[in-house]
Amino acid sequence: MKKHILLLGYGTVGSGVYEHIQADQTLSDRVEVVRIFVKHPESRVGLPHFGCFTKDPDGLFDGIDLMIEAIGGTDPATSLIEQALRRGIPVITANKEVMNAHFETFLSLASLHQTHILYEAAVMAEIPIIKTLHEALKHGRLTEISGIMNGATNFVLSKTMNEGIAFEQALAIAFDNGYLEADPTDDLFGLDAMRKLSILTKMTLTTKIDPKDILRIKVNVISEETRALFNERHWVLKQVAEATKVEEDVRLQVLPVVLKADHPFYGVDDENNIVSWKDDKGVTHALQGKGAGKIPTAKGVISDLKRWLEGIPYQIDIRYDHLKATSSDHLLIRWLIDISWVLFPKAYVNQSIGHLILTHPMSFHELTPYLDRIRFIAKVGFDHA
């Protein structure tokens, strides 16, 4: 007998999931999407499966074996996930926003009601990092996670730095390719990468994270002068997310970072992501793959669907429960900035590199008074310029 699926949402991801199930006979022989919850079912009247669509929450979970949440946003996604888990119905979600905000609640509900929540598609779906880290946690704990966690921003930076395409034009190309939303704020300001980093940190290090303790700086517009200087020195600019265990604390950062060719993230270009982690034996591991667009996200959902059908969902809890995230605002960092010499204290200057200033190690707190006058800012990810 086929398992009955409730699908929330029929946008880019939801429709991709439905189409994938229908096209894969090994899945369609075992599962059937019997109900699709959307806000305006009347807009789907021309589809052959129009009878599956509903906006009525009454009886939504009747006869359902699994819920796939691809509706996006926080409302009604949060309440519907909680309702499903309280009924003992397993959930697959592609929603990083609600997964990050309610991570502990969802896992607690799943445990209490002897069910599961699977969320591979919420974090760089095609790698697949969630499954891999859960396997790694069977063998010990982690001390560090870092990576390029936003494929859209990486695409824009690659086009600008490698191909000489103007920053604004690179944004337009990313939008045309379906990597960026019309408003790129979540990507360029590091909000998307922050949510992914938070989920991975909550899985592996600590759930005690306050978003204000995550040091996050947006990716600035890159001038032709800056791009030329980077090319001359064979540097690249990447948005890097990082969580590190430091004694009893966990420090989280999402920053634009200047890298040299010897860094493992150096050649990770276009919409690709990479995640690196260090275990408690000091061994570093990494995974790389595409992380932006409809197809990778839908593939992540399908991967979790197959895991559920195989009876091997993940749910492991061996974090460092005594740890907590603390602010990184006072960490000493070397910055590369574009600011007029007359506006920046000489005591902070290590040297000039072309039109840019390399600072001595200084905290973001010390840098804050000058931010409105800085045209470009990045953390320096190597020891010697």
Sequence and secondary structure as in RCSB ss.txt:
>XXXX:A:sequence
MKKHILLLGYGTVGSGVYEHIQADQTLSDRVEVVRIFVKHPESRVGLPHFGCFTKDPDGLFDGIDLMIEAIGGTD
PATSLIEQALRRGIPVITANKEVMNAHFETFLSLASLHQTHILYEAAVMAEIPIIKTLHEALKHGRLTEISGIMN
GATNFVLSKTMNEGIAFEQALAIAFDNGYLEADPTDDLFGLDAMRKLSILTKMTLTTKIDPKDILRIKVNVISEE
TRALFNERHWVLKQVAEATKVEEDVRLQVLPVVLKADHPFYGVDDENNIVSWKDDKGVTHALQGKGAGKIPTAKG
VISDLKRWLEGIPYQIDIRYDHLKATSSDHLLIRWLIDISWVLFPKAYVNQSIGHLILTHPMSFHELTPYLDRIR
FIAKVGFDHA
>XXXX:A:secstr
  EEEEEE  SHHHHHHHHHHHH HHHHTTEEEEEEE S GGGGTTSTTGGGEE   TTTTTT SEEEE   SST
THHHHHHHHHHTT  EEE  HHHHHHTHHHHHHHHHHTT  EE GGGSSTTTTHHHHHHHHHTS  EEEEEEE  
HHHHHHHHHHHHH   HHHHHHHHHHTTSS SS HHHHTTHHHHHHHHHHHHHHT S   GGGSEE       HH
HHHHHHHHT EEEEEEEEEEETTEEEEEEEEEEE TTSTTTT  TTEEEEEEEETTS EEEEEEE SSHHHHHHH
HHHHHHHHHHT         TT EEE  TTS B EEEE  GGGS GGGEEEEETTEEEE SB HHHHGGGGGG S
EEEEE SS  
